[in-house]
């Protein structure tokens, strides 16, 4: 499990984030049970958000941390798009305003359950992430797995890049800001780390633009 502490744009906004992946039994789990668990956890733990997500288009843990940051700031400043933080989380993961698209692209479905691996994120104002993780596993009869969100591959780079519709020109511009001056991109083992770094910056920029778009519309 990955756990980290953060603060928002103001000292009054401090929070913890936990990211985990668990092994589940498809015979014992349903989407309805996951939704019920979210309701139970958020009812029993004040100022806590629990959300299960599909990691297909998630670049890495920083992608999730950035989404949590913008969710917390949006609700603190009352610029949120959705009235639920766990739904707002999907919007910032996708960097899109449309709730339907966020749910379709990052929401859990039966494929995730049948694959036996479920990813989830906890956002809490208290230091109770590990306790909530224990409650999740107890409720679902699941167990922690090694987290694969930090895996770097050319295939994953292409999937995430295409999902966000980033152009090679955008990638090259970011790379040049790092002092890497090239005119052509061909992902390989030597440059893949920098390509992931560029994607991470571009995704964060998209989230920031979504946040500003909401502020301006108000």
N, C-alpha and C positions, 0 to 999 in steps of 0.2 A: 504494500500500500504506500502511496505517495502522499505525504502530508506537508503542508506549508502554511505559513502565516503571512498576511498581507495587510496593507492599509490603503484606503482610497485617497481621494483628493483632499480629504480633511482628516485631521487627527481623530475625529469622532467616529470615523468609519474604519474599524479594524475587524478583520474576519479571518477564519481559517478555511482552507480547502483540502479536501481529501479525495483522492482518485484511486479507484480500485477495480480489479477484475476478479470475478468469482466463477467457479465451476458450479453449474446447476444441473439438476436432473429434469430433462424435458417431460418426463412422465408426471412430475410433481409440481410443475410450474406452468403458469398461464399469464397472459398479459393482464388479466383482471387481478391476479394476486399481486403483481408488481404495482399496479395502481393503488391497490388497497394498502400496501406497505408504505408507499409514499405518503398517503393520507395519515396513517398511524404515526410514522416517524415525525412528520411535520406538526402533528397535533401534540405529541408528547415532548417535543423539544422546541422551545421558543426560538424564534429567529434562525431557524434551520431550513435548508433546502436540500431535498434529495431528488436526484434525477438519474434515471437509467438512460443510456444513450448508445446509439450505433456508432462504432468507431471507424467505419469505412472511410469517411472523409476527414477524419481527425489527423492532423499532421503529427502532433506530439503533445506532451503535457503542457507546453507553453501555450498552445492553441486553447486548451481548456482553461488555464489560469487567466489568460486574457479575457476570455468570455465571461468568467466569473467576476473579474474586475469591472467590466462594463455593466454587467447586471447589477452589481452592488451600487455602483455610482448612479445608474439610471433610476433605481428605486429611491435612493437617498435624495436625489435632486428632483424626483417626481417627473422624470422624462421617459418613464418606461412605456413600452409599446403594449405589452400584455399586462393583465392585472395579476399574473402569477409569476413568481420568480423562476420556477422550474420550466415554464414555457419560454420566458424571456431568455433563458439559458440556451435553448435551441436556436432562437433568432440570432444571437450573437455568435454561436458556433458556425451558423450558416452565413452570417453577415447579410441577412436579408430581412426585410420588414414583414414578409408574408408568413403568417403563422403556419399555414398549411404546408408551405415548402419546408420550413424548419422541421416540422413534425415528420414529414415524408422522408427527408434526407438524413435526419439524425435520431429519429425515434426508434425505439426497440420494436422489432416485429418477431414473428414466429421463427424466422430463419435464425436469429440470434439465439433464441431459446434452444432450438434443435441443434445448434452448433455447440451448445453446452457452455459457452463463454459469454458472460454478461458484464458490461462496463457500467460504472456509475460514478457520480460525483456528489460530494457533500459540501455545502457551503454553510458555515455556522459562525455566529458571533461569539460562541464559547469554545473552549478547548475540550470538545467532546467527540471529536471525529472518530477516534478509535472505539469509543463506547458505541456509537451509532453503527459502526462497521460490524461489531459483534452482534448487535440487534438484527441487522440485515441478514447475516449468515444464520442466525438462530431461526428467524422467521421463515427463511426460504429453504433451510436445510442445506445450505451451500457451503463452500469453503474457498479461501483465498487462492488465487493463481498467481504465477509470475506475470508481471505486466508487460505487454508487448507494444505499448504505445510509443516507445522510444526507438523502435526498430527503424533503421534507415535503409531504404532500397530505391532503386530506379523506378520500379513498378509503383511504389507508393507515391513517389514524387510526381509521376505522371498522372495518377488518379486524382490527387489533391489539386494539382495545377489545373487540370482540365475541369474539375468541379467548379473552381472559382473563376475559371475562364481567364486566367492570367496569360498574357502574351510573352513571347520570348523577349520582346523589347522591354517590357516591364521588368523582367528578371535581370536583363543586362544592365538596366539603369540602376537597380539596387546593387548589383555586383560592383559596378563602377564606383558607387558611393563607398564601397569597402576598399577601394584601391585596386580592384581586379578589373583590368581593362582588356576585355575580349570582345570579339564581334560576332561570335557564333557559339551556340550552346548545344552540346551533345553530352547528355548525362553519362557519367562514368564513375568509377570507384574513386578517382582522384578529386573530382569536383562536387560530388554529391552532397558532402557536408555543407559546403557554401551554398549550394542550390536550396537545401532545406532551410538554411538560415535566411535566404532571400524570400522564400515562400512564407516563412514565419513573420517576417516584417510586413509583407504585403497583406497577409491575412489580418494582422493587427491594425493596419491602416484602413482596411475595409470596415472593421468593427468601429473604429473611431469615426469614420464617415457616416456610418449608420447612426451612431450616437449624436453626431452633429446635425444630421438630417432631421432627427426627431426634435432636437432642441429648436431648430429653425422653424419647423412646422408649427410649434407652439407659439 
